[in-house]
Amino acid sequence: MHIFLNMIKEKIILGIDPGTSVMGYGLIKVIDNKPFLLAMGVLELNKYDSHYLRLQRIFERIISLIDEFFPDELAIESPFFGKNVQSMLKLGRAQGVAMAAALSRDIPIFEYAPLKIKMSITGNGQAAKEQVADMLQRYLKIPKENRLPQLDATDGLAAALCHFFQSNRPQTEAQYTSWKDFINKNSKKVKL
């Protein structure tokens, strides 16, 4: 007699868009290699005057999300280089606190540059936040009434979905940075 076990592969990914004014988050559940929206939201931090209190609230919220949803992995947007050093420092601290919360629960962390996230979701690394939100809405079949007005929530969700795409992508010998790069490396195969 043969016994067949129907093993469903499941994974939960928590995506974070770190910020010191607003932190966005999104969670997806992957069942049989298909992602579904679990939750998304924002943590409003403007009401706190103290930067340290904001960092504490970020840590507490990440811990509460972990304890509620039990994510297997955390995908977080890495800070981009800006002109304002003080803003970069504060953003880096927010990211570090979110990472520390995940590390305190032994959750692996994966960082993605904003350009990589946008490219993964829309195919355009320079896409606007609204374009990212629209693609997420279509791909994950999010009803319009469930879409939050703050695009930080969809940015957090985009980090989670980007990680799903990146971790499920088959590895090939050739790596491409853009469509132009693909065409250049495959000019004999591609007819224009």
Buried (B, 14 or more C-beta within 10 A) or exposed (E): EEEEEEEEEEBBBBBBBBBBBBBBBBBBBBEEEEBEBBBBBBBEBEEBEEBEEBBEBBBEBBBEBBEEBEBBBBBBBBBEEEEEEEEBEBBBBBBBBBBBBBEEEEBEBBBBBBEBBBBBBBEBBEBEBEBBBBBBBEEBEBEEEEBBEBBBBBBBBBBBBBBBEBEEEEEEEEEEEEEEEBEEBEEEEEEE
